[in-house]
Amino acid sequence: MIHIILNIIMLRSLAILLVFILCSVNGDKSPFLDEKMEIGYIDVGRGEIFYWFFRARNEQKTTPVLLWLTGGPGCSSAIALFYENGPYHVNEGGSALRKNPYSWNEKAHIIFVDQPVGTGFSTAKNYVVNEEQVSHDMMIFLEKFMDKHHDIKNNSFFISGESYAGHYIPAVGAYIARHSEKIKLKGVAIGNGLVSPYYQYPAYSQYAYDNQKINGFSKLLLDNTLKVCQLLIRYNLWPLATFVCQFSLIYVMGIPLYPWFNPYDITKKCDRPPLCYDFSDLHTFLSRRDIRNKIEPKVNNFYSCNFIVRIFLLADWWFDFADDVRYLLDDKKLAVMVYSGDLDFICNWKGSEEWTHNFAWSKKKEFSDLEYKQWNETYPHWEKSPAEYKALGNFSFIRVYKAGHMVPMDKPEYSLEMINEFMYNGIK
């Protein structure tokens, strides 16, 4: 009898040990599955910038390196990583991750950064107030990053992002092109970006009218108000521009903190103002003790968007970065792709079309006169065209159909094809 009891105890102990071993093994693979990844901080002087680095799923010796910058300003690139073009999506309740089959690291090494300093998990001794400081910090970050990753330091390098990254991307790209020999910059991709407020703000009126958000009388009022807005931007009277230009949008969307519709996708309601999207699953996931132990954050709390960073960049909002795009295209002969989801109001495609047709690069007239082509004319495997576009030399503009502010979230399969075509072949 005692012998039987001892055997039972031994078997139960072995079962417990087996469960422990299995949990340990799963703990090594999970929660980040089997992606080749690295998490860390790099000191840039003004603070420490946090990053996620994922190696390409189909890695080759010459695989390009892609940097992703989320806008805001002050919004974490974790939003893109877990909801858009990163290797994962977050399960309901933040319980686990699942693989994203359309992650942009299919054929590229990708770096998601929380920048400027103070954004997301990044720390800040003091905050940036302009793109010169943003660009300086990012060049330091990237050069130190490449010093740590010798096997990819000579690979082609691309910068991508969306929204307020329409400021970051041209500024950082031009700064690197001028000052860094370590970074092998080949091109930049700007998604639904705020590049040129001077040209983009007046386009709100036509876009709102075309999409039945205002009537003809309201359009007339808005047109006149936006002419004043444009004048204030031209003469860099940014405190007045902040008031007049932003106040004018009340005609269309109501009070920005509680908009009448989702300004990032005009077909949806704003269920969670002011950002209109529910990122609570991400916050739950990143707050888990096991995840924080892996990340080892140097800040106590994670915020998907840090409004202190935004406040320090209030004046920066109104500056124009189309000339940096001109410099990349004309002086450095680099590739530039601009893409816009056509359901986005806040950085709408009409505004993007307006600045891409009007900024002073060498082929301005030829580009603006070009007719749009359907994507499936060039890439016929699409039965129904996902986009229309125009391309001339090293510059392209793409209107993505039925996509909002976050194109990779709304059109994941197409966006992956688009970025791979841009990096590997160029948009033709």
N, C-alpha and C positions, 0 to 999 in steps of 0.2 A: 504493500500500500504506500509506504513512504517513498519507495523507488518510483512508483507511478506519479506521485505528487511532484517529486524532484524533476522528473522528465517533463511534466506539464509546465513547471516553472521555467525550466531551461528553454522549452519551445517558445513560451511567451516572451522570454528575454530576447531570444533570437529574432522573434517577430518584431519586437520593439526596435532592436538594433537595425534590422533590415529597413524598417520604415524610416529610421533616422538617416541611414545611408542614402536611401532614395531621395529623401527631402534635401539632403546636403547636395547631392548631384544636381537635382532640379534647381537648387538655390544658385549653383554655379552658372547654369544655363539661363535661368530665369532671374529677373523679369525681362531682361533685355535680349532674350532668345539667343540666336547664334550669330548675330551681326558682329563683325570685327569693328570694335569701337573703342574710343578713348575719351575720357572726360577730364577736364583740367582747367587750370587758371594760368594766365600769363600776365605778368606785371608790366604795365605800360607807363608807370610813374604816377599818373593821375589816379590810378586805381588798378584793380586786377580784373581782367576780362575773362569771363567764363566761356567755355566752349564745349561742344560735342563734336567729335570727329568720327566719321564712318567711312571705312574703306569700301571701295566698289565691290558689289556682289560678283561682278564679272571682271576681275582685276587683270590688267595687262601692265607691262612695264611702262608704257606711255599713257596710261589712263589719265585724263585731265583731272585737275583739282578745281572744285566749285565751292565758292564761298556764298553763303546765304545770309542776307541782312533783312530782318523784319523792321517795319517802320514804326509808326506811333506819332511822334518820336517817343521812345522809352518803352516799346513793347518787346517782349522776349521772343527770341527765335524758337523757343520751345513750342510756340503756337504753330509755327510752320512744321516743325519736326513731328509733332504728334497729331496734327489735324490736316496737314497739306501734303508736303512732298518729302517727308522724312520716312525712315524705314518702318515706323510704327503708327498705329492708331490706338487710342486708349479705349478699353472696354467700359461699358456703363458702370458707373460707381467707382471708377479708378481701380478696379480689382486686378487687372492684368493688361498686358499689351498683346496686340495681334499684328501680324506682318502686313505691311502695305505693299502690294505687288507692283505698284507704280511709283515706288520711291525713286528719287532722282539719283540715288547711289547705285542704281542698276549698272550704269556704265561710267560713273564718275566717283571719285573720292569727294565727300562733301563735308564742309565745316559749317556748323550752325553756331553763331556767336551771339552772346547777350551784350549788345553795345548800343549807345555809348556807355561809358562807365556809369554804374548805378542802376543799369537795366537788369531785370531778371535776377540771376544769381551773381552778377558782377558787383564788385565793390567800388566805392568812390571816395577818394579823399576830398576832391572838389569836382564840380560838374562842368561839362563842356557848354560853351555858349555859341559856337559857330562850327561850320564844316571844316575849317582849317584845323581846329583842335580834334574833331572827329577823325579826320584823315590822318593826321599825325599819329594819333593813338593806334589806328588800324594798321598803319605801315609798320610801327614797332611790333604790334601783335603778330603780323604775318611774317615778318623777318625772323622773329624769335621762333615762331611755329615751324618755319622751314628749316631753321638750324637744328630742330629736334627731329626732323623727318627727312633725312638726307636722300632716301630712296625716291622721293617725289619732288624734290626741290627744283629740278630742271623740267618738270612736266608743265604742259600748257595750263595756264591759270585763268579762271573766269570768275567774275563777280555777278551775283544775281540777288534779287530781292523784290520787295513790293511796297507800295504805299509811300510813306515818308522816305523810304529808301530811294525814291526818285531824287532826293537830295543827296543821300549818302553815296549812292553808286557812282554817279558822274564825278563827284568831288573826290572820293577815295580813289577811283580809277585814274583820274588825271594826276592826283598827287603821287601815286605809285609810279605812273609813267614818267613823271618828271624826276623823281628822287630815288627810286629803288632799282638796282640792277639784280637783286636777288629774286624778285617776283617776276615770273615769266608771263606777264599779262597778255592775253590774246583777245579778250573781248568782255563785254558787259551785257546783261539782260535785265531790263527794267519792266516790272509788272505793275500795272495800274498805279503808276508812280506820280508823285507831285514833283515835277521837274521845273516847270515854268509857271508860277502863279499868274504872271502877267497875261499869258495866253489862255491858261486853263480856267481861271475864274469866270470870265465872260461866257464860256461855253456852258455853264450851268443852266443858263436861261433856255438855250435851244434844246439841250438834252431833256430838261424838265418838260418843255412843251411837246417835244416829239413823243414823250412817254406818258402824256396825259396827266402830268402832275400839277400843271397850271393851265389856265385858259389864256386867251389872247390878251386880255386886259392886264392880267398879272404878269405876262411876259413883257409887255411894254414897260410896266413899272420896274421889273427886274432888270431889263436891258439898261435902263437909265441909271439905276443904282450901281450896276456893275461897271458902267463907264467911269463913274466916280471912283469906284474901287480900283479900277485899272490905273487911273491917274495917280492915286495915292501909292500904289505899288511902284509905278515908274519913278516917282520922286522919293522913294524909300521913306515914306512917312508911316512907319510900320505900326505905331500905336493906333493911329487913325484907321489904317488899313485893317487892322485886326477887328476894330469895331464895325466899320462900314461893310467890309467884305463878308464877315461872318454873319452880321445882322441881316444882310440881304438874303441869306439862305433860309431865313425863317419863313419867307414867302412860300417856299417849296416844302420844307421838311418839318416845320414847327420848331420848337425849342430843341437845340441840339442834344441836351441831356435826356429829353423824352421825345424823340422824333416820331412823326406820324407813320413812318414806314422805316424799314431797315435800309439805311443809306448805302450799305455794302451789297445789297441785293434787293432791288426795288420790287421784286415779286413777293417779298416776305414781310411779315410784321416784325417790329423790334420787340421781341419777347423779353430780352434782358438788357434794358438801357443802362449805360449809354453805348456799350460796345455791341449790343444786340445778339451776341452769341454766348452760349453757355459753356464756359471753360472749367466748370466746377469739377468735372472728372479728372482733368489734368491737375488741378490743384490738389485734389484728394490723392492722386497717384504720387505726385512729387512730395507730398507731406508724409507719406508712409515712412516709418522708421527704417525699414530695410533699404528703401530707395535713397533716403538721406545718408545712410551709412555708405552707400556706393558712391554717391555724388560728393560727399563731404563738403557741403556748401559753407561759404565764409560769411553768409548773411543769415539772419534768424528767420526771415520770412520771405517767401517768394511771391511776387506780384506779376501777373502776366503783362501789365502795363504800369509803369512807374510815372505818375503825373508830375513828380518833382523834376525828372529829366525833361519832360515836355515844357514845363514852365521856363526852365533855363534856356530853352531854344525858341522862345516865342518870337524874337526878332529874326532869327534864322529862317523861320517859316516862309518869309516873303522874298527871300533871295532867289535868283534865277540861276539854274545850273545847266541851261542849254548850251552855253558857251564851252563848258567842260566836255559836253558831248561832241561839239564841233572839233575841239582839240583832239579828242580820241580818234575821231573819224578822219580828219584832214591831216593833222600833224603827225599822228602816230600810226595811222592806217590800221587801226584796230576795228574789230567787229562790234556793232551795237545793234541789239534787238530790243524793240519796245513792243510790249503786248498788253492788251486791255480786254478784260471781260466786259461785255456790253450791257450787263445788268447792274453794274456798279454805278452809283450816283456820285459818291464822294470824290473819286478820281476817275471820272467817266471817260469813255473812249472818245467822245467828241472833243474834250479838252486835250487828250493825248494826240489826236489827229491834228488839232489846231497848232500845237507847238511843234510837232514833227514837220508840219508843212511850212512853218514860218521862221524857224531858227536859221541863223546865217552860216550854213555850211556850203561847201563848194558846189554841191549838186542840188541846191534848194529847189530851183524851178523845175528841173527834170523830175525830182521826186514828187513834188506836189501835183504835177501834171499826170503822173502815172495813174492808170486805172487799176482798181483792185482786181486781184485774181482769187478764185476759190481755192482753198487749200487742196481739195481733191482733184483739181486740174493738174497739179504738180505731183501729188501723192495719191494716185487713183485707188489705193486699197480702201479708202474711205468711201462707202456708198453714199453717205450724206456728208457734205462738207462741214467740218467743225469750226471753220474760221475763214475769213477773207484776209488778204494781206497784199502788201506791196513791198518790193525789195529792189534796191539799186546799189550795186557795188557791195560795200560792207555795211549797209544800213537797211534795216527792215522794220516795218510796223505791221502788227497783227491785231485784228479785231476778233476776239474769240466769242463765238455765239453762245448764248444762254449760260454765261459764266458771270459770277459776281466779282467782288474785289479780290477774292482769293481763288484765282484760276486753278491752281493745282488741287484744291479741295473740290471744286465744282466739276472740273474736267480732268480727272487724274490721268487717264490713258492718253488723251491728246497732249496734255502739258509735258508728259515724259517724252513723247515723240518730238515735240517742239524743241525742248532744251537739248536733246541728243542731236537733232539735226543741226541746230545752231552750233554746238561745240565741235561736232565731227565733220560737217560738210558745209556749213553756212546756209542761210536761208536764201534760196534762189528764186 
